[in-house]
Amino acid sequence: MGVLGMRIIFAGTPPFAATALDALIKANHKIVLVLTQPDRPAGRGMKNTASAVKQRAQYHNLTVLQPPTLKTSEAQEQLRACNADVMVVAAYGLILPEAILNIPRMGCVNIHASLLPRWRGAAPIQRAILAGDPETGVTIMQMNAGLDTGAMLLKHHLSIAPTDTTQTLHDRLSELGAKSIVEALALLNQDGLIPILQDDAQATYAAKITKSETEIDWHQSAEQINRMVRAYDPTPGAYSHCQGMLLKIWRAKTIVGNANVPGEIVAIDRENITVACGSGMLQIEMIQKSGGKRLGVADFLAGNPLKIGECFSKQSHATVTYD
């Protein structure tokens, strides 16, 4: 349970942050201001849509600001006027100037979805899966002017299952992050946290995912390709080409075996399309063609008959459509 009367500015944008906002409200903290990204076009209709955090803030009748930058004196004065004890930041999406970091009485703390200093940066969940990490977690960090370089206040570990996708891992980390920030603020208010400096020599950087890296290279191992499938689910999806179609692979598993031609379809049944890789085989269980729906193999093959001996290929020059 949080400490009554603690005044918090909350800054966040996606569902990961909205979960934490809900937890802070339930813990009886006073959210004096919510900062979130400006509304953005989203969905097939590309209509301007409020962020998950803005939607939750409006539900709770909280004051919301959506400045395009926090570098202006006007934005900084608005934050000073809140007389906040602390600012909680979770996947906000804007850089906090040093002037902002010094406004709350206890500074600014960040909920980061990795075990810092591993995977500083924008895509820690995807990068942990891609690297085959056995675990990840949440770090509550005292923010400084660097990129996820501040002192660590609290850390909780979470195992990564062999079947975890970015979506399933995100959802578990979101709940863990919410519990962690409530715990951290209760301790922070009682001077019960000891900041631990990060070891920069152990740091790795979780760069934002680019479309170009989501195309499958079948010369890679089946294990690495399976990690891609899991890491790029729910978005943007790992893809390849066959019969001139752009195909996204959404669920697969690895099996032992080798063939001479990476990308070659070596077996087909109602549940799997088995494809040769640089080492091992990938059994595709769910697939989607551009403009279509995610389908199990049987349903997909009913309208798109693939044949043994045909090949999935890498076509880096192709235009990728993300539906």
N, C-alpha and C positions, 0 to 999 in steps of 0.2 A: 504494500500500500504506500502511495506517495505521501509526501509531507504536505499538510494543509497549508494553503496560502502561498506556495511557491509560484512565482509569476514567470511564465514561460512564453517566449516568442518561438513559434514552431515554423520551420522552413522545410518544405518538401513538396513533391509533385506526384509521383506514381503510387500505385497501390501499396508497394512496400512501405512507403512513408505513411500512408493513410492508416495502416494497421497500428503503427506506433502512435499516431495522433489519437486514435480511439483509446488506446491503452492509457495514455497520459490523462485523458479526460476521466476515464473510469477510476484512475488512481487519485482523483480529487485535486489534481493540479489546476491552476487557473491559467488558461491559455489566453493571454492578453492580445495576441496578434498572430495571424497565420500568413506566411509568405508562400506563394506558389507561382509557378510559371504562368505567363499569359495564356489564355485559351488558344488552342491550336486546332487546325483542321484535322479531322480524324474520321475513320470509317469510309465506306464506299461512297457516301455522299459528300465526303470532305467538308462537313459542317463544323464550324467552330465549336469545340467541346471543352468543357471545364475539366481540369485535372481531377484525379481521384481525391487528392487532398482538398481541393476547393469544394468538391461535392460533400465530403464529410464535414468540412468546416461550416458550410451553409446549413447542413442538417442540424448541427449543434449551435447554430446562430452565433458563430464566431466572426470577428472582424477579419476580413481578408484583404490583402494587398497583393497586386500582381505587377510589380515594377519590372521593366525590361532590364534594368541594371540597378545595382545597389551602390554604384559609385557616385551618385549625385548627392549633394548636400541635403536636398529635400527628403530623399529616402532615409538618409542617416538621421535626420532630425525626427522623422516619424518613429524610428526605432528607439531613439533616446527618450522620447516622450512616453514610452511604454513603461519605463522604470522596471525593466525585467531583471529577475535574478539570473536567468540563464537563457540561452538560445539553443534549441535542439534542432539539428540539421540532419535530414535523411533524404538522400537522393534528390536534392533540390534542383540542381542543374545550373546554378549560377555561382560564379566565384565570389567569395566573400572578401571584400577589401579589408585590409588590416584595421581600418577605422571601425568597421563593423564588429570585428572580433573583440574589440575592447569595450563595447558598449554595455553588455550585460554585466552585472556584478560578479558573476562566476564565469564569465566568458561564454564561449560557444562550444558545444559538444556535438560530435557526429556519430551517427549509427552507421557503421561500415560493414558490408556483408562479406568479410573475409577475416582471416587470422593475420592481422598486420604484424610485420611489414610485408607479408606475402600478399600480392594482388592489390596494390594501391591502384586507384584509377577507376575508370568508368564501367568496366565489365567484369567484375570479380567473380560472379557466379559462372558465367560462360567460360572464363579462362581456367577456373578450377576444374571444371568438367573436361575441357579440352586437354589439360595437362595430365589427366588421370589421377588427380589428387585423391587420397583416401578420405580426407576430411576437409572441412572448411569451418566457418563459424561466424560469429559477430564480434566486432571490436567496438567498444565505446571509447572514443578518442577526444582528447582536448584539442580543439582546432588551433592551428597556427597558419602562417602565411603560405606554407608549402602545400603540395598535393598529397593529402592523407599522410602527412609526416609528423603529426603532433603526438604528444605523449599518450600512451594507452592507459585508460582508467579501469577498464573491465573487459574481460574476454571470456567467451563461452564457445566451446567446440561442438561441432555437429558432423556426424559421419555422412559421407556421400555414398549412396547405394549404387550398385552396378546398373540399375535401371533408372536412376534419377535423370530427369530432364531439367533444363533451366527452369521450367515452370514449377515442377514439383519441388525442386530445391529452393527456389525463390519463396514458395509458399511457407515452407518450414522455417527458412531464415527470417521471413517477415514476422512470424510469430515469436521466434527467438529474439529478434531485434526489439520487438515491443516489450517483451518481458525484461530484457537486459537494460533498456533505457529507464524503465520504472525503478528497477533495482539500483542502477547507477545513481540516479538523482536522489533517491532516499539516502544513499551512502554519502553522496557529495554534500548534501545539506548538513550532514553530521560530521563532516571532515573525515569520513571513513574510507576515502579512496587515496591510494598512493600512486601518483603518476609514474609510469615506467617509460623511459625513453626507448624509441624504436632503434633497432640495429640496422642502420642504412645498408650495411654490407649484405644483409639477408633480404633486401627489398626486391620485389619483382613488380612489374608494371602491367596492369590489366587494361590494355588498349581497347578502345571502342571497336566493336565488331564492324568490319567492312563487308560489303556485298561480295567483293572479289574473293574473299577467303572462304566463302560458303559453298563454292563449287568443289565437288568431290574430285580428287585425284586418285584414281583406282590403283595407282602404283603404291600408295600408302598401305599400311597394314589394315586388316579388317577391324582391329581394335581401335585404331585411330579414327577410321571412318565412322565407326559406331559412336565414338565420342562426339564427332561432329554432328551426327544426327541428333544426339541428346542435347548437345550444347545449343544448337540453333532452333530448338523447339521451346517456346511457341513461335518465335520469329528470329530471323527471317526464313529459316528452313535450309537444310543442306540439299543441294540439287545436282543433277546431272542431265545428260541427254541420251535418248534412245529413240530410234525411228523418227528422228527429227522433232521429237517432243521434248519440251523442258519438263523434267520430272523432279518433284521434291520428295525426299524420303523422310518419313516421320517416325517410323519405328522399325527397328531391325535388331538382329542378334548375331553374334560371331560364332563360327564353328571352325573346327580344324580342317585343313585341306589346302591344296594348292593347285593352280592351273597355269598354263603357259601364258595366257593372255589376260592381264588385269582388266577388269571391266566386262569380261565375257560372262554371259548367262550360262551357267553349267547345269542348272536343274530348275524345274518349275513344278509346283503342285498347287493345290487350292489355297494353301496358307502361306507359302513362301516363294519368293524369286531368289534363287541362290546365285550370287555373283562372285567371281574370282577377284581377289585383291593382290596387292604386292606380296602379302603373306596372309594366309588364312582366307576364309570365305565369309561374305556378309549375306545373311538371309533377311531379305526385305519382307516386312510384314504389313506395312501401311505406306501408301504411296499416293501422290496427287499430281495430276497434270495441270499445266498452267490454265487458270480459269475454271478448274473443276473443284471437286470436294476431296477431302481426305478419304481414302477408301482402303478397305482390306484388300488383300491380293485377289481373292476370288471375284469380288465386284469389279475391281479395276480391269482384270483380264477379260471379263465378259464384254467390255466395250473396247478394249485395247489389247488384242492378242499379241503378246511377246513370244518369241521363240528361242529355244536353246540354240546357242551359237551366236546370237545377236549380241552386240556390245553396248554397254553404257560408255559414254565418251566425255571427255573434258573439252569444252569449246569456249575458251576464254574470251573470244571475240563476240560471243552472242550477247544479245540484249536480254536481260533478266526481268521478267514480270513478277512482281510480288503481290499475290492475291491473298 
